[in-house]
Amino acid sequence: MKPSDRFLSIAFFGVKREADDIFEYVAIWTSLVISLFLAAGVAIGVGKVLGVWFGLIAGLGVYGASMRICSLVYMHGHWNR
């Protein structure tokens, strides 16, 4: 397994994601980057207001929810083919 495949497996919480073409590859990486930026923003914002641990928990929660939504959208595109 290549390091990038291992990273994607960890990022998608163990659910295997493989890109069939360049568009799926870009969609997978774009969803990952957007989820990371969103989670970091929420973690920083909540961390400044409520504290570091609340920010960490909120960031992880937002990241998990965002990746789950991206995963569902990605799979929905495969089901409609």
Secondary structure, DSSP 8 states (H G I E B T S, - for coil): --HHHHHHHHHTTT-----SSHHHHHHHHHHHHHHHHHHHHHHHHHHHHH-HHHHHHHHHHHHHHHHHHHHHHHHHHHHT-
